[in-house]
Amino acid sequence: MNEPNLDLSKANLGLPRANNLIPKNFDILPKHSEFAQEPKLLKQWPDADLWYKKDDKFDRPKSVVSLKIYTNDCHLGLKPEARVFANVWTQILSEHLREFNYMANCANLSFTVSPMFDNVDFQWAGFNDSMPKYIDESIAKLTAMKDADLQKTFDQVKEKLLVDFKNFYFEQSYQQAFSLFDNVMLNASVEQKVMRSILEEYSYENFKEHHQRWLHSGR
């Protein structure tokens, strides 16, 4: 390893960049009973609230950050086409962040995005020391995705979702019932076969048009 019989200066190895998400400080923050009892509202803006709760029980140098954006961009919660877009967007985002997520997983960090019926839920979890940098890079990459060429990824995601929507009806009845419960109780819920019929005609141009209008406004 130290003396390879190869001129590495001429080898195109495609090595990854240094992992800047690896934490270096594992100190435990001092206990703070005021913030450990229940979540506290730290600051309130016209369109946002900032809450905080400190964990004084397990003494681990970790944190969980949650962000919930309520929005009706692209008619989320109003039209079934929005549910299709949200599903496609989430899958494409996962593929777009694949290498970044691998680097984060190596540093024991995780990032999930879940589109709900009237909001989008973001959650980061991992070591407190590298959390601010992790959140900044996640948001930057998510924002930059609007300028990326996603045609190939879109085609792959669309093909997979079409199969998933179809296979849903081959699952056990009790598994289908959990999903269909939402269809009965929530007006914004859309059944899988409806989403599949919309997705069949859904093009990359449709996705790009929705994507440019996505997450522009909300609370």
Secondary structure as the mmCIF struct_conf table of DSSP 4:
data_model
#
loop_
_struct_conf.conf_type_id
_struct_conf.id
_struct_conf.beg_label_comp_id
_struct_conf.beg_label_asym_id
_struct_conf.beg_label_seq_id
_struct_conf.end_label_comp_id
_struct_conf.end_label_asym_id
_struct_conf.end_label_seq_id
BEND BEND1 GLU A 3 GLU A 3
BEND BEND2 ASN A 5 LEU A 6
HELX_RH_3T_P HELX_RH_3T_P1 LEU A 8 LYS A 10
HELX_LH_PP_P HELX_LH_PP_P1 LEU A 15 ALA A 18
TURN_TY1_P TURN_TY1_P1 ASN A 20 LEU A 21
BEND BEND3 ILE A 22 ILE A 22
HELX_LH_PP_P HELX_LH_PP_P2 ASP A 27 LYS A 31
HELX_RH_AL_P HELX_RH_AL_P1 SER A 33 ALA A 36
BEND BEND4 GLN A 37 GLU A 38
STRN STRN1 LYS A 40 TRP A 45
TURN_TY1_P TURN_TY1_P2 PRO A 46 ASP A 47
STRN STRN2 ALA A 48 TYR A 52
BEND BEND5 LYS A 57 PHE A 58
BEND BEND6 PRO A 61 PRO A 61
STRN STRN3 LYS A 62 TYR A 70
HELX_RH_3T_P HELX_RH_3T_P2 ASP A 73 HIS A 75
TURN_TY1_P TURN_TY1_P3 LEU A 76 LEU A 78
HELX_RH_AL_P HELX_RH_AL_P2 PRO A 80 HIS A 96
TURN_TY1_P TURN_TY1_P4 LEU A 97 LEU A 97
HELX_RH_AL_P HELX_RH_AL_P3 ARG A 98 CYS A 106
TURN_TY1_P TURN_TY1_P5 ALA A 107 ASN A 108
STRN STRN4 SER A 110 PRO A 115
BEND BEND7 PHE A 117 ASP A 118
STRN STRN5 ASN A 119 PHE A 127
TURN_TY1_P TURN_TY1_P6 ASN A 128 SER A 130
HELX_RH_AL_P HELX_RH_AL_P4 MET A 131 ALA A 144
HELX_RH_3T_P HELX_RH_3T_P3 MET A 145 ASP A 147
BEND BEND8 ALA A 148 ALA A 148
HELX_RH_AL_P HELX_RH_AL_P5 GLN A 151 ASN A 167
HELX_RH_3T_P HELX_RH_3T_P4 PHE A 168 PHE A 170
BEND BEND9 GLU A 171 GLU A 171
HELX_RH_AL_P HELX_RH_AL_P6 SER A 173 MET A 185
TURN_TY1_P TURN_TY1_P7 ASN A 187 ALA A 188
HELX_RH_AL_P HELX_RH_AL_P7 GLN A 192 GLU A 200
TURN_TY1_P TURN_TY1_P8 GLU A 201 GLU A 201
HELX_RH_AL_P HELX_RH_AL_P8 TYR A 204 GLN A 212
TURN_TY1_P TURN_TY1_P9 ARG A 213 LEU A 215
BEND BEND10 HIS A 216 SER A 217
#
